[in-house]
Amino acid sequence: MMAFDPTHGVTTLDAALLSELRDALSRSVKTGDHGDELKALLARAAADARAKGLQAEQLMLALKDLWFSLPQLETHPGNDVQTRLLQQLIARCIHEYYAS
């Protein structure tokens, strides 16, 4: 049995979808709340990940990488709102991955 490689496939999500997610997450950081559009985007990301044979953990890593690459987080890192938003993002990611 092969060992799980958490980095395998992390960057294989659809580039256009990653761009839409980046934009939505940037808006989330600005407003302090995830918009309604995030649910649909995460559902698409989960479907894309499953279609490409990615595990839920790999999708979570991709989303966390995307989250921490946001320019707003580099200039204003680590506040309570950002922590809450990241926790919600991960919970929603897991929910959408296993919902279908």
Secondary structure as a PSIPRED ss2 file (coil, helix, strand):
# PSIPRED VFORMAT (PSIPRED V4.0)

   1 M C   1.000  0.000  0.000
   2 M C   1.000  0.000  0.000
   3 A C   1.000  0.000  0.000
   4 F C   1.000  0.000  0.000
   5 D C   1.000  0.000  0.000
   6 P C   1.000  0.000  0.000
   7 T C   1.000  0.000  0.000
   8 H C   1.000  0.000  0.000
   9 G C   1.000  0.000  0.000
  10 V H   0.000  1.000  0.000
  11 T H   0.000  1.000  0.000
  12 T H   0.000  1.000  0.000
  13 L C   1.000  0.000  0.000
  14 D C   1.000  0.000  0.000
  15 A H   0.000  1.000  0.000
  16 A H   0.000  1.000  0.000
  17 L H   0.000  1.000  0.000
  18 L H   0.000  1.000  0.000
  19 S H   0.000  1.000  0.000
  20 E H   0.000  1.000  0.000
  21 L H   0.000  1.000  0.000
  22 R H   0.000  1.000  0.000
  23 D H   0.000  1.000  0.000
  24 A H   0.000  1.000  0.000
  25 L H   0.000  1.000  0.000
  26 S H   0.000  1.000  0.000
  27 R H   0.000  1.000  0.000
  28 S H   0.000  1.000  0.000
  29 V H   0.000  1.000  0.000
  30 K H   0.000  1.000  0.000
  31 T H   0.000  1.000  0.000
  32 G C   1.000  0.000  0.000
  33 D C   1.000  0.000  0.000
  34 H C   1.000  0.000  0.000
  35 G C   1.000  0.000  0.000
  36 D C   1.000  0.000  0.000
  37 E H   0.000  1.000  0.000
  38 L H   0.000  1.000  0.000
  39 K H   0.000  1.000  0.000
  40 A H   0.000  1.000  0.000
  41 L H   0.000  1.000  0.000
  42 L H   0.000  1.000  0.000
  43 A H   0.000  1.000  0.000
  44 R H   0.000  1.000  0.000
  45 A H   0.000  1.000  0.000
  46 A H   0.000  1.000  0.000
  47 A H   0.000  1.000  0.000
  48 D H   0.000  1.000  0.000
  49 A H   0.000  1.000  0.000
  50 R H   0.000  1.000  0.000
  51 A H   0.000  1.000  0.000
  52 K C   1.000  0.000  0.000
  53 G C   1.000  0.000  0.000
  54 L C   1.000  0.000  0.000
  55 Q C   1.000  0.000  0.000
  56 A H   0.000  1.000  0.000
  57 E H   0.000  1.000  0.000
  58 Q H   0.000  1.000  0.000
  59 L H   0.000  1.000  0.000
  60 M H   0.000  1.000  0.000
  61 L H   0.000  1.000  0.000
  62 A H   0.000  1.000  0.000
  63 L H   0.000  1.000  0.000
  64 K H   0.000  1.000  0.000
  65 D H   0.000  1.000  0.000
  66 L H   0.000  1.000  0.000
  67 W H   0.000  1.000  0.000
  68 F H   0.000  1.000  0.000
  69 S C   1.000  0.000  0.000
  70 L C   1.000  0.000  0.000
  71 P H   0.000  1.000  0.000
  72 Q H   0.000  1.000  0.000
  73 L H   0.000  1.000  0.000
  74 E H   0.000  1.000  0.000
  75 T H   0.000  1.000  0.000
  76 H C   1.000  0.000  0.000
  77 P C   1.000  0.000  0.000
  78 G C   1.000  0.000  0.000
  79 N C   1.000  0.000  0.000
  80 D H   0.000  1.000  0.000
  81 V H   0.000  1.000  0.000
  82 Q H   0.000  1.000  0.000
  83 T H   0.000  1.000  0.000
  84 R H   0.000  1.000  0.000
  85 L H   0.000  1.000  0.000
  86 L H   0.000  1.000  0.000
  87 Q H   0.000  1.000  0.000
  88 Q H   0.000  1.000  0.000
  89 L H   0.000  1.000  0.000
  90 I H   0.000  1.000  0.000
  91 A H   0.000  1.000  0.000
  92 R H   0.000  1.000  0.000
  93 C H   0.000  1.000  0.000
  94 I H   0.000  1.000  0.000
  95 H H   0.000  1.000  0.000
  96 E H   0.000  1.000  0.000
  97 Y H   0.000  1.000  0.000
  98 Y H   0.000  1.000  0.000
  99 A H   0.000  1.000  0.000
 100 S C   1.000  0.000  0.000
